[in-house]
Amino acid sequence: MNTKERILEEAFKLFLNNNFEKVSISDLEHAVGKTRGAIFYFFKNKEEIFNEVINTYIIKTQNPAEKFNINNSITLEQFMFQYINGINKTMARMLSLSVVNIYQQYFSLYLQASRIYPNFAEIMTRNSLEEIDLWEKVIKQAIHAKEIKDVNTRHYATLFRSCFLGLAFDRCLCYGLNTEELYLIYQDIYHQIKLKS
């Protein structure tokens, strides 16, 4: 990990545990083990560091183009499995940072970003719609391939996405998202619309 990446990771941990206003450059110097001059070699100010943290750890992490690489032959069942694996990888990465109650802190950081990061709400809304579009594309392929019944593709795409968001939010205050539970819900939905062989 290079110096800039280390600064961002340590800043991410600090911003997870404290509001933007409470994190000082001295805190960052101590966490990174670098001087103010070394930190500001890469960034102009604390706000630029915060914005880069949000870009790296939230926006890119939630960007469907970064998360998924699907082809025209993927089944809905395969995509559900890939989707859960993607969530597990992201969660493992977050848990590796050893932040207490990472799930709750992540949502708190998300809300801070909506206040500080320019156009954050629009960016994340676009990411969410793109992810629903991706689900819809896979569902349409599944209908065409006779994997599932002819259903309202937009409604089911929104349903799959909303199951993830709802459970993630609901569980963030206690023990975090259980992807096995989410996968079972996905399988229940899938079996309700799967064409019988």
C-alpha positions in Angstrom: 0.0 0.0 0.0 1.5 3.4 -1.0 1.4 6.5 1.2 -1.7 8.0 -0.5 -3.7 4.8 -0.1 -2.6 4.6 3.6 -3.7 8.2 4.2 -7.1 7.4 2.7 -7.5 4.1 4.7 -6.6 5.8 8.0 -8.8 8.8 7.2 -11.7 6.4 6.3 -11.3 4.8 9.8 -11.2 8.2 11.5 -14.3 9.5 9.6 -16.2 6.3 10.4 -15.6 6.8 14.1 -16.0 10.6 14.2 -17.9 13.3 12.4 -16.0 15.2 9.8 -15.8 18.3 12.0 -14.3 16.3 14.9 -11.4 14.8 12.9 -8.3 17.0 13.0 -5.3 16.9 10.8 -3.3 16.1 14.0 -5.5 13.0 14.4 -4.7 12.0 10.8 -0.9 12.7 11.3 -1.0 10.4 14.3 -3.0 7.6 12.6 -0.8 7.6 9.4 2.5 8.3 11.1 3.3 11.1 8.7 3.7 14.8 9.0 1.2 17.4 7.9 3.5 18.3 5.0 3.5 14.6 3.8 -0.3 14.5 4.0 -0.7 17.7 2.2 1.7 16.7 -0.5 -1.2 14.5 -1.7 -4.2 16.6 -0.7 -5.0 20.3 -0.4 -7.1 20.1 2.8 -9.2 17.9 5.0 -12.3 18.3 2.8 -10.4 17.0 -0.2 -9.3 14.0 1.9 -12.9 13.4 3.1 -14.2 13.6 -0.5 -11.6 11.1 -1.7 -12.5 8.8 1.1 -16.1 8.9 0.1 -15.2 8.4 -3.6 -13.0 5.4 -2.8 -15.0 3.7 -0.1 -18.6 4.5 -0.9 -19.1 5.8 -4.4 -16.8 3.3 -6.2 -17.8 0.5 -3.9 -21.5 1.1 -4.7 -20.9 1.6 -8.5 -22.5 -1.3 -10.4 -19.8 -0.9 -13.2 -17.2 -1.5 -10.5 -19.1 -4.4 -8.8 -20.4 -6.5 -11.6 -19.1 -8.0 -14.8 -22.0 -9.8 -16.4 -22.4 -11.5 -19.8 -25.4 -12.1 -21.9 -25.6 -15.8 -20.9 -25.7 -15.3 -17.1 -28.8 -16.8 -15.4 -30.8 -15.0 -12.8 -29.8 -17.7 -10.3 -26.1 -17.2 -11.1 -26.4 -13.4 -10.8 -28.0 -13.7 -7.4 -25.0 -15.8 -6.3 -22.6 -13.3 -7.8 -24.4 -10.4 -6.1 -24.2 -12.1 -2.7 -20.5 -12.8 -3.3 -19.9 -9.2 -4.1 -21.5 -8.1 -0.9 -19.4 -10.6 1.1 -16.2 -9.3 -0.5 -17.1 -5.7 0.4 -18.1 -6.6 3.9 -14.8 -8.6 4.4 -12.8 -5.6 3.3 -14.7 -3.3 5.7 -14.4 -5.8 8.6 -10.6 -6.1 8.0 -10.3 -2.5 9.1 -11.2 -3.5 12.7 -13.6 -0.7 13.2 -16.1 -1.2 16.0 -19.7 -1.6 14.7 -18.5 -1.0 11.1 -22.1 -1.3 9.7 -23.6 1.4 11.8 -20.6 3.6 11.3 -20.7 3.1 7.5 -24.3 4.4 7.4 -23.3 7.3 9.6 -20.5 8.2 7.1 -23.0 7.8 4.2 -25.2 10.5 5.9 -22.2 12.8 6.4 -21.3 12.4 2.7 -24.8 13.6 1.8 -24.0 16.8 3.6 -20.4 17.4 2.5 -19.6 15.6 -0.8 -20.7 17.6 -3.9 -23.8 16.0 -5.6 -23.6 12.9 -3.4 -27.3 12.3 -3.4 -27.5 12.5 -7.2 -24.5 10.2 -7.7 -25.8 7.6 -5.3 -29.3 7.8 -6.8 -27.8 7.2 -10.2 -25.8 4.2 -8.9 -28.9 2.8 -7.4 -30.9 3.2 -10.6 -28.1 1.6 -12.6 -28.1 -1.3 -10.3 -31.8 -1.8 -10.7 -31.3 -1.5 -14.5 -28.7 -4.3 -14.2 -31.1 -6.5 -12.2 -33.8 -5.8 -14.9 -31.4 -6.8 -17.7 -30.7 -10.1 -16.0 -34.4 -10.7 -15.3 -35.2 -10.0 -19.0 -32.5 -12.4 -20.1 -34.0 -15.0 -17.7 -37.5 -14.6 -19.2 -36.1 -14.8 -22.7 -34.1 -18.0 -21.8 -37.3 -19.5 -20.3 -35.6 -19.7 -16.9 -38.4 -17.7 -15.2 -42.0 -16.7 -15.8 -42.9 -13.5 -17.7 -43.0 -11.0 -14.9 -42.9 -7.3 -14.5 -39.1 -6.9 -14.9 -38.9 -3.4 -13.3 -40.9 -4.5 -10.2 -38.8 -7.6 -9.6 -35.5 -5.7 -10.2 -36.6 -3.1 -7.6 -37.7 -6.0 -5.3 -34.3 -7.7 -5.4 -32.4 -4.4 -4.8 -34.8 -3.3 -2.1 -34.4 -6.6 -0.2 -30.7 -5.9 0.1 -31.1 -2.3 1.1 -33.9 -3.0 3.6 -32.0 -5.8 5.4 -28.7 -3.8 5.3 -30.3 -0.8 6.9 -32.4 -2.8 9.4 -29.5 -4.8 10.6 -26.9 -2.1 10.7 -27.7 -1.0 14.2 -27.1 -4.4 15.7 -25.0 -7.1 14.1 -24.9 -6.2 10.4 -26.2 -7.8 7.2 -26.5 -11.5 7.2 -26.0 -12.5 3.5 -27.1 -16.0 4.1 -30.5 -14.6 5.2 -30.6 -12.4 2.1 -29.7 -15.3 -0.2 -32.5 -17.3 1.3 -34.9 -14.5 0.6 -33.6 -14.2 -3.0 -34.1 -18.0 -3.5 -37.7 -17.7 -2.2 -38.4 -15.0 -4.7 -36.6 -16.9 -7.5 -38.5 -20.2 -6.8 -41.8 -18.3 -7.0 -41.1 -17.1 -10.5 -38.9 -20.0 -11.8 -40.5 -22.0 -14.6 -40.9 -25.6 -13.7 -38.8 -28.0 -15.7 
